[in-house]
Amino acid sequence: MTTAPAPSRARPPDAPRVRRAVRLGPARWIAYGVSVLGIAFIATQLYFFAQIDIWTVVNPGATAFMRSDAWTLAKTHPGIELQRTWVPYEQISRNLKRAIIASEDANFVNNNGYETDAILQAWEKNKSRGKIVAGGSTISQQLARNLFLSREKSYVRKAEELVITWMLEFWWTKERIFEIYLNSVEWGNGVYGAEAAARYYYKTSAAKLTAWQSARLAVMLPRPKYFDDHRNAPYLSQRAGVIARRMGAAELPQ
């Protein structure tokens, strides 16, 4: 008795190929995720780098802080609109420039955008408090945060702030950094820049700010919304007196 041959399992020439799904192990998924994040990070930094280069000759429009505030104000204070008027560096009072440097970054002209001692002091203060309450930021770091980042306090954001600060210092002169800072920094509820602040608080122009007015505006910078609502706070006048005495020693960028 003969046995019938087993049917051939060979695939006919015209049969479609069936591809088997390739399953990635955990290690490959992690590597894939890290690669995607790395590419996204590099692309973001290149965008920041190119944007800062453009702003070497073109004045920035709305900053990240302004966009965030516009959205918030639209929901909480519909009647308040952002106030900002760009003015050239030469049309801003030297009193205000000296007051801000005396208050925010005494070594602004000579540092490279960072003050290591201030960062370390902030680190120790944060450790003792158990949360982030200080950043030790220079004027350049404040501008980096204002232009591109959020108000969220985290060490990841701080690291990005330092990277952007390096870019600002790479592309711009100290005078350009200060000019954009003076025209972008927040000074109250929806108030941005020296010209808007001068008109909002003193009904004058940024060019005509007195030493005392400038000192008070400089003191407001760390907590502009608070001091907008508490203009008669004793600390404001007390600290302004200290800043006014320091202004003469403040070195301005040339």
C-alpha positions as CSV (number, residue, x, y, z in Angstrom):
1,M,0.0,0.0,0.0
2,T,1.5,3.3,-1.1
3,T,1.3,6.4,1.1
4,A,0.1,9.6,-0.6
5,P,2.8,12.3,-0.6
6,A,2.3,15.1,1.9
7,P,1.1,18.3,0.4
8,S,3.8,20.8,-0.4
9,R,4.0,23.8,1.9
10,A,5.9,25.9,-0.6
11,R,4.4,29.3,-1.3
12,P,3.1,29.7,-4.8
13,P,5.0,32.2,-6.8
14,D,2.1,34.6,-7.0
15,A,1.0,34.4,-3.4
16,P,1.3,37.7,-1.4
17,R,4.0,37.9,1.2
18,V,2.9,38.0,4.8
19,R,5.0,40.3,7.0
20,R,5.3,39.4,10.6
21,A,5.0,42.3,13.0
22,V,8.2,43.2,14.7
23,R,7.9,43.5,18.4
24,L,10.2,45.9,20.1
25,G,11.5,45.0,23.5
26,P,11.4,47.4,26.5
27,A,15.0,48.5,25.9
28,R,14.3,49.4,22.3
29,W,11.2,51.3,23.2
30,I,13.2,53.3,25.8
31,A,15.9,54.0,23.2
32,Y,13.2,55.1,20.7
33,G,11.6,57.4,23.2
34,V,15.0,58.9,24.2
35,S,15.8,59.5,20.5
36,V,12.5,61.3,19.9
37,L,13.0,63.5,22.9
38,G,16.5,64.2,21.9
39,I,15.5,65.3,18.4
40,A,12.7,67.4,19.8
41,F,15.1,69.1,22.3
42,I,17.7,69.8,19.6
43,A,15.0,71.2,17.2
44,T,13.7,73.5,20.0
45,Q,17.2,74.8,20.8
46,L,17.8,75.5,17.1
47,Y,14.6,77.4,16.9
48,F,15.5,79.5,19.9
49,F,19.0,80.1,18.5
50,A,17.7,81.2,15.1
51,Q,15.0,83.4,16.7
52,I,17.5,85.2,18.8
53,D,19.7,85.8,15.8
54,I,16.7,87.5,14.0
55,W,16.1,89.6,17.0
56,T,19.6,91.0,16.8
57,V,18.2,93.5,14.2
58,V,14.4,93.0,14.6
59,N,12.6,94.0,17.8
60,P,10.7,91.1,19.4
61,G,6.9,91.1,19.4
62,A,4.9,89.5,22.2
63,T,6.9,87.4,24.6
64,A,6.0,84.1,26.2
65,F,5.0,85.9,29.4
66,M,2.8,88.4,27.4
67,R,1.0,85.6,25.6
68,S,0.3,83.8,28.8
69,D,-0.9,86.9,30.5
70,A,-3.2,87.9,27.6
71,W,-4.9,84.5,27.9
72,T,-5.2,84.8,31.7
73,L,-6.5,88.4,31.6
74,A,-9.0,87.5,29.0
75,K,-10.6,85.0,31.4
76,T,-10.2,86.8,34.7
77,H,-10.1,90.5,33.8
78,P,-11.8,91.0,30.4
79,G,-11.5,94.8,30.7
80,I,-7.7,94.8,31.0
81,E,-5.6,94.8,27.9
82,L,-1.8,94.4,27.6
83,Q,0.0,97.7,27.6
84,R,3.3,98.0,25.8
85,T,5.0,100.6,23.7
86,W,8.5,99.9,22.3
87,V,11.0,102.7,22.7
88,P,14.7,102.8,21.6
89,Y,17.4,102.4,24.3
90,E,18.3,106.0,24.0
91,Q,14.8,107.1,24.9
92,I,14.8,105.4,28.3
93,S,16.0,107.4,31.3
94,R,19.4,106.6,32.6
95,N,17.9,106.8,36.0
96,L,15.8,103.7,35.3
97,K,18.7,101.9,33.8
98,R,20.9,102.5,36.8
99,A,18.1,101.7,39.2
100,I,17.4,98.3,37.6
101,I,21.1,97.3,37.5
102,A,21.5,98.4,41.1
103,S,18.5,96.4,42.1
104,E,18.6,93.3,39.9
105,D,22.2,92.7,38.6
106,A,25.0,94.9,39.9
107,N,27.6,93.1,37.8
108,F,25.5,93.0,34.6
109,V,28.0,94.8,32.4
110,N,30.9,92.4,33.3
111,N,29.3,89.0,33.9
112,N,28.7,86.4,31.1
113,G,25.0,86.2,31.9
114,Y,25.4,84.1,35.0
115,E,26.3,84.8,38.6
116,T,27.5,81.4,40.0
117,D,27.5,82.6,43.6
118,A,23.9,83.8,43.3
119,I,22.8,80.5,41.8
120,L,24.5,78.5,44.6
121,Q,22.9,80.8,47.2
122,A,19.5,80.2,45.7
123,W,20.2,76.5,45.6
124,E,21.0,76.5,49.4
125,K,17.9,78.6,50.1
126,N,15.7,76.3,48.1
127,K,17.1,73.2,50.0
128,S,16.4,74.8,53.3
129,R,12.8,75.7,52.4
130,G,12.1,72.4,50.8
131,K,10.8,74.1,47.6
132,I,12.0,76.5,44.9
133,V,11.7,80.0,46.2
134,A,14.7,81.6,44.6
135,G,16.6,81.5,41.3
136,G,19.5,83.8,41.5
137,S,18.8,85.1,38.0
138,T,20.7,87.9,36.3
139,I,19.1,90.4,33.9
140,S,20.0,88.1,31.0
141,Q,18.4,85.1,32.7
142,Q,15.3,87.0,33.4
143,L,15.0,88.1,29.8
144,A,15.5,84.5,28.6
145,R,12.7,83.3,30.8
146,N,10.4,86.2,29.7
147,L,11.0,85.7,26.0
148,F,10.6,82.0,25.7
149,L,9.6,80.2,29.0
150,S,6.8,80.0,31.6
151,R,6.6,81.1,35.2
152,E,6.7,77.5,36.4
153,K,9.5,77.0,38.9
154,S,11.4,73.8,38.3
155,Y,15.0,72.8,37.8
156,V,14.3,71.7,34.2
157,R,13.0,75.1,33.4
158,K,16.1,76.6,35.1
159,A,18.4,74.5,32.9
160,E,16.6,75.7,29.8
161,E,16.9,79.2,31.0
162,L,20.6,78.9,31.3
163,V,20.9,77.5,27.8
164,I,18.9,80.4,26.3
165,T,20.9,82.9,28.4
166,W,24.1,81.6,26.7
167,M,22.4,82.2,23.3
168,L,21.5,85.7,24.3
169,E,25.1,86.5,25.4
170,F,26.4,84.8,22.2
171,W,24.3,86.9,19.8
172,W,23.7,90.2,21.5
173,T,25.7,93.0,23.0
174,K,24.9,93.9,26.6
175,E,23.2,97.0,25.4
176,R,20.9,95.0,23.1
177,I,20.1,92.6,26.0
178,F,19.2,95.5,28.2
179,E,17.2,97.3,25.6
180,I,15.0,94.3,25.0
181,Y,14.7,93.6,28.7
182,L,13.6,97.2,29.4
183,N,10.9,96.9,26.7
184,S,9.7,93.5,27.7
185,V,9.8,93.1,31.5
186,E,6.5,93.0,33.4
187,W,5.6,96.0,35.6
188,G,2.1,95.2,36.7
189,N,-1.3,93.8,35.6
190,G,-0.9,93.7,31.9
191,V,1.9,96.4,31.9
192,Y,5.1,95.6,30.0
193,G,8.1,97.7,29.2
194,A,9.5,101.0,30.5
195,E,7.3,103.3,28.5
196,A,4.1,101.6,29.5
197,A,5.1,101.5,33.1
198,A,6.1,105.2,33.1
199,R,2.7,106.2,31.7
200,Y,0.8,103.8,33.8
201,Y,2.3,104.8,37.2
202,Y,3.5,108.4,36.7
203,K,1.8,109.7,33.6
204,T,5.1,110.5,32.0
205,S,7.5,109.0,29.4
206,A,10.3,106.5,30.1
207,A,12.7,109.3,29.0
208,K,11.6,111.6,31.8
209,L,11.5,109.2,34.8
210,T,13.2,110.7,37.9
211,A,15.6,108.9,40.1
212,W,13.0,108.3,42.8
213,Q,10.4,107.1,40.3
214,S,13.0,104.8,38.7
215,A,14.0,103.4,42.1
216,R,10.4,102.5,42.9
217,L,9.9,100.9,39.5
218,A,13.0,98.8,40.0
219,V,11.9,97.5,43.4
220,M,8.6,96.4,41.8
221,L,10.2,94.0,39.3
222,P,10.3,90.8,41.4
223,R,6.6,91.1,42.3
224,P,5.1,93.5,39.8
225,K,1.4,92.4,40.1
226,Y,1.6,92.5,43.9
227,F,3.1,96.0,44.0
228,D,0.6,97.2,41.4
229,D,-2.1,96.3,43.9
230,H,-0.1,97.5,46.9
231,R,1.5,100.7,45.8
232,N,1.6,102.1,49.3
233,A,3.4,99.1,50.8
234,P,6.1,100.3,53.3
235,Y,8.7,98.0,51.8
236,L,8.4,99.6,48.5
237,S,9.4,103.1,49.7
238,Q,12.0,101.6,52.1
239,R,13.7,99.5,49.5
240,A,13.5,102.3,46.9
241,G,15.6,104.5,49.2
242,V,18.3,101.8,49.3
243,I,18.3,101.5,45.5
244,A,18.4,105.2,45.0
245,R,21.6,105.4,47.1
246,R,23.2,102.6,45.0
247,M,22.3,104.0,41.6
248,G,25.3,106.2,41.3
249,A,27.6,103.2,41.3
250,A,25.7,101.3,38.7
251,E,27.7,100.8,35.5
252,L,25.7,101.0,32.2
253,P,26.5,99.1,29.0
254,Q,28.0,101.2,26.3
